[in-house]
Amino acid sequence: MKPEIGQIVRRVGLLMEMICLLGLVSLSPEKQAQLTFAGIGPQQVLTWGLVTGFVLWFTGTAAIYWKRKPRGPE
């Protein structure tokens, strides 16, 4: 993966984390009881979104800073 793509993946992961974290903070217990997504509570969906955002951030960071083999003469 190229470093440019790693930066995009990293930013998408951070954006996903922010949205899910704000959703978790703003979700009241009354709303949790009313809302469901495919039979799953919103807290679980937002938590998995937070985990997925962290994995995307980690993958993007690894793509940016991973040591690459130097190319030979072309």
C-alpha positions in Angstrom: 0.0 0.0 0.0 1.3 3.4 -0.9 1.8 6.1 1.8 -0.8 8.3 0.1 -3.4 5.6 0.4 -2.4 5.0 4.0 -3.1 8.6 4.8 -6.6 8.4 3.3 -7.3 5.1 5.2 -6.0 6.7 8.4 -8.2 9.8 8.0 -11.3 7.7 7.3 -10.5 5.7 10.4 -10.2 8.8 12.6 -13.4 10.2 11.1 -15.2 7.0 11.8 -13.9 6.9 15.4 -15.1 10.5 16.0 -18.6 9.9 14.7 -19.0 6.7 16.7 -17.6 8.2 19.8 -19.9 11.2 19.6 -22.8 8.9 19.0 -22.0 6.8 22.1 -21.7 9.9 24.2 -24.9 11.5 23.0 -27.0 8.3 23.1 -29.3 8.4 26.1 -30.7 5.3 27.8 -34.2 6.1 26.6 -33.1 6.3 23.0 -31.2 3.0 23.3 -34.4 1.2 24.2 -36.3 2.6 21.2 -33.7 2.3 18.5 -32.5 -1.0 16.9 -30.4 -1.7 13.8 -31.1 -5.1 12.4 -32.1 -6.3 15.8 -28.9 -5.0 17.4 -28.8 -2.1 19.9 -27.2 1.1 18.8 -24.5 0.9 21.5 -23.2 -2.3 20.0 -23.2 -0.9 16.4 -21.4 2.3 17.5 -18.9 0.3 19.6 -18.0 -1.9 16.6 -17.7 1.2 14.4 -15.3 2.6 17.0 -13.2 -0.6 16.8 -13.3 -0.7 13.0 -12.1 3.0 13.0 -9.2 2.1 15.2 -8.3 -0.8 13.0 -8.4 1.4 9.9 -6.3 4.0 11.7 -3.7 1.4 12.7 -3.6 0.0 9.1 -3.1 3.4 7.6 -0.4 4.3 10.1 1.4 1.0 9.4 1.2 1.7 5.6 2.8 5.1 6.1 5.6 4.1 8.4 6.4 0.6 7.3 10.0 0.1 6.2 10.2 -0.6 2.5 12.9 -2.3 0.6 15.0 0.1 -1.5 14.4 -0.4 -5.2 17.3 -1.5 -7.3 18.6 0.4 -10.2 16.0 0.5 -13.0 
